[in-house]
Amino acid sequence: MTTYNISLLEGDGIGPELSECVYDVLECIHDKSTSLKFNISRVEAGDNAKLKYNKPLPDETFERIKNSQACLKSPVGESAADVVLVLRRYFDLYANIRPSKNYPNISSISKDVDLITVRENTEDLYLGWEFYADDDTVISLRKISRAASRRIAEHAFEIANSRKGKKVTIVHKSNVLRMSDRLFIDTSKEVAKRYPDIEFEEMYVDACAMELIRNPNRFDTILTTNLFGDIISDEAAQITGSIGLAPAANIGKDFGMFEPVHGAAFDIAGKNVANPTSFILALKMMFDWLGEKYRDSNLTSQSIKIEKAVDDLFSKNIKTIDIGGKLSTKEFNNKFISLLTDLGYD
């Protein structure tokens, strides 16, 4: 029996409600599983933490996250850059992984979509290197390095190698960003040579955005830079039905942070109508990553059951209000836990 130390960052807006849902799921697995146990450290960060502690990422929160093996992060409000970017940089979470797929009875503009966006997570314009050249002009600097391009390309091709499609689409804008994106695409192509069984193509980001609407089924694994990946992955989430179903993993060599793709949604905070599915699926991604890292098949097995429970709920048309159902946040989460319990715990 293995015990895993998990930090749960509760965030802002609908964050605390979603955190409560995921906490209940983890507690249920902890209580009923004979092979999986969790020490869950609930921590504060974001706008509320800034008001309370005068820091969006309090020192105690930072220390507790550092002492965990993985972090589940709820959406954060206006101070997101002071929380998310700090954690990504400190833990060197260089790979942002965002799966997008269709689920039963979820209205969408296309069917049978199953793709993954692999986004470089540490460079690009998101470094925030900006300054005023004069009172009316701001200059932003973009960084793309060969080392960061190589390791994210390797990550993408490894993912593609484990998937049925075995195809990587390298997305860039090297016709305009002739130095930075040319370095990214050339480095990615060098990596591609080591994977002769993986088909690969390159595509300009504007063409990719159009093709995602017109023919999303042509994509399997999309490899791209930070800003483009942020935009493309949100588009892919909406194509498959709702950003409320989209999880994300931020992965480094020794640490992982897992979160819903969407924001804090202050307009519905406290109303018990938020969809917890994206955070539940982020939990699944955490189990996958921990299972691989620690070679724990019990985590991998539990991950499969989490996705099956989500799939089964939607197959029975059990949904939250935002995707055409009738259930509140808590009601849906209770249904999910009940179905997960029926599937059994390892």
N, C-alpha and C positions, 0 to 999 in steps of 0.2 A: 504494500500500500504506500502510495506517494502523496505527500502534501505539497501543494503549490501555493506560493505567496503571490497574490493578485492585488494590485491597487485599482480602486474604482474611483475615478475622478467624476464628481457629480455635476459640475458645470452650471449652466444658466438656463433660463427659459424653461423649455420642456426637459432639460437635462436631468434634474432630480427625479422626475416621474419615470423617465426611461431607465435611470440608474436603479430605481427601486425594482423595476421589472427584472432587470438582469441579475440584481442581487438575489431576488427570490428564486430565480432559476438556478443560480449557483448554489444557494443554500439547500435547495431541494436535492440537487445532485450530491452535494456533500453529505446530506443526512441519509440518503437512500443507497448510495453506491458503497460497495465493499472495497473498491480499489482506488477511488479518487476522493481526495480531501483538499479543502481550500482554506487558507487563511486570507480573508478578504479585508483589506484596509481601505475604508471609505475616506476620501480626501477631498478638500475644497480647492477650487481654482476657478479663475474667471472674474467676471464683473462683480459678483457677490463677494468673492474673496477680496477683491481690491477695496471694496467699501469697508469690509470688516477688518482687514489686516494691512491696508494701504499697499498691497502688492497682489497682482493677479495670480502669481505663482508663489505662495508663501513658502518660507524655508522649510517648515515642517512637512508640508505637502511634497516638496521636492525630495526631501530625505526619504520619506516613506515610499515614494515611487522608485527611487534608486535602490531601495532594499527589497523591491518586489522582482518577480521573474517576468512579469508582463503587466501592462496597464490597459484597462478598459476605460476609454475616455468618452464622456458625454459631450454633447455640443456646448461650446463656449460662446459668449456674446461678443461685444465690441473689443474685448481684450484678447481675442483668439490668438493674434500674432505673438503676444507676450507669453502665451502658454504653449500653444502647439509648436511654433517655430523653435522656441527654446528647447523643448523636449526632443524635437527631431534632431536639432544640432548637437545637443549634449550626448544623446545616445547614438548619434550617427545613423539615424533611421533613413537610410538612403533609398529604400524601395517602397513606393506607395502602390499597393495592389488593390484594384477595384474591380470585382467581378460584376457583370451585368447579365442577367438571364431572365427568361420568361417563367412565370409561375402560373399554375392553373387558375382560371377564372379571374385573372387580372387583366383588365382592359389595357390594350397597348396598340401601338401603330404597326407592330410587326410580330410575327410568331417565330418560335424555334430559335430565338437568339440566345447564344451562350458564348460570351466573349469576356476577356480580361484586359483591362488597361494597366500597363506597367509603367509607372511614372517616376522619373528621377526626382528625388525628394529633398535634395540638399543645396541645389544651386539655382541658376537662372535668376530672374528678376526678384524671386522670393527672398533673396538675401537682404533686400531692403536697402541697397546701396543707392541712396538718393540724396541730392543736394540742390539748393537754389543756385543757379548760375547768376541770376539777378532777381529782382523783385517779381518778375513776371514769367520766369522760366525755371522749370525743374528738370534736372537730368537724372535719369535712372540708369544704373550700370548692370549689365548682364554678364554672368560668369558661367562658362561651360568649360569643363576640364576633360582631358583625355581619361584620367583615372576614374572620375565619376561616371563618364559615359560608358567606359568599359565594364564597370561592375554592374550597372543597371542593365546593360545589354546582356551580360552573362546571366543575370537573374531572369530576364525575359525569355531567353532561349531555353533555360532550364525548365521554366514553367511550360513553355510550348512543347518541350520534349515529353512532358507528362500528360499532355492533352491529346484528344483524338484528332483535332484539326491539324496539329503540327505545322503551324504557319505563324509567322511574325510579320506584322506590318509596321515598318519604321516610319513614324510620322514626324515631319520637320517642316522648315520653311527656308531651305538653304538657297533658294533663288533670290531671297531678300537678305537674310542673315547669312551672308556668304562665308564668313569665317567661323562663327560660333556653331551654327547648325551644320556646316560642312564638316567641322571636327566631329560633331556628334554622329552624323551619318557615316562618315568614313570609319570611325572607331567601331560602330555597330556592325558594319560590313566585315571588318576584320574578325570580329567575334563570330559572325555568321559562318565563316569558313570552317570553324571547328564543329559545326553542326550540319553536316551534309544532308541529313535526313529531314531537316526542317526547311520547308519552303519559306522564302522571305521576299518581301516587296517593299518599296518605299513609296511614300505618298505625301504630298503637301498637306498641311493641316487644314486648309480651307476645303480642299477636295475631300479629305477624310470626313469633315463635318457634314458635307453634303451627302457623301456616300453612306454615312451612318443612318441618315433619314431614308435614302432611296433603297439601299440594299445592305442592311446591317449583318445579314447572314454570311457575307463574304469575309467577315473578320473573325479571327480566333484570338490572337494575342496582339495587342497594340502596344508598341514600345515608343515612348516619347519623352520629351523634356517636361520640366515642372509646370510651367504655366499652361502649355498646350494640354498636358495631361489632366490638369484640374478642370479645364473647360470640357474637353472631349468626354471624360468619364461621367460628368454630370449629364451631358447630352445622352450618353449611352444608357444611363439609369432611367431617364424619362422615356426613352424609346421602349424600354421593357415594362413600362407601366407607371412607375412612381419612384421618386428619389427616396421616399419613405421605406423602400425595400432594399436600399443600396448600402452595403457595408464597405469598410476600407481597412486595410492593414498597413501599418507603417513598420517596416522590418529593417533591422540592422543585424550585425553579426551576433550580438549577444542579448538583444532586447527587442521586444515588440510592443507596439501600441495599437489598439484596435478600437474602431469608432464607427458611428454612423456617418455617412457622407454629408447629410443635411445639417443645417444650422440649428440655432436655439429656438426658433419659431416663437418669439415672445407673444405674438398675437393669440396663440392658443395655450399658452402656459397656464397650468393650474386647472384646466378645464376637463382633464381626463379624456381627451380625444386624440392624443398623439399616438402614432403608430410605432410600437416597439420592435417591429420586425427587423429593421435595419440593425438595431443594436443586438438583437438575438443572433442575427447572422454574423455580426462582428464577433460575438462570443464563439460561434462555430469556427471562424477563422483563427481565433486565438487557440482553440483546442487543436486545430490542424497544425499550427506552428509549434506549439509546445510538444505535441505528440511526435513531430519529426525531430525537434531539437533534443528531446530527452528519450527518444525511442520508446515512447509509451503508447502501445496499441490501444490501451483503454481510452485514452483521450481521443484517438482517431476514431474509434468505434462510437464514442459518445457524440463526436462531431457529425457523423453520418446520421445518427438518430435525431439530432437537432434539425438538420435540414429536412429529413423525412417528415418530422412533426409539422414543420412549416408548410411543406408541400401538401400534406394530408389535410391540414386545416383549410387551405385555400381550395383544395379539391372538393371539400364539403361546403364551400362558399361561406366559411367562417372568417369574417374580415372586420377590420376597423372602418370607421365612417369615411375616412379619407379615400379609400379605395372601393367604395360602393357597398360596404357592409353596415352593420348596425351596432357593433360592439364598441364599448369604451376601451381605453388603454388597459385598465385593470382586468376587465372581463376577458379581453383577448388573451392577455398574459396568463390568466388562470386556465383558460381553455388549452393554451399551449402546454403548460406544465402538466395538466391532466393527461394530455395525449402523449407527452414525453414519458410520463410515468407508465403508461400502458405499454410503451415500447421497451421499457426496462432500463435498468442502470447496471453498468459493468462493475 
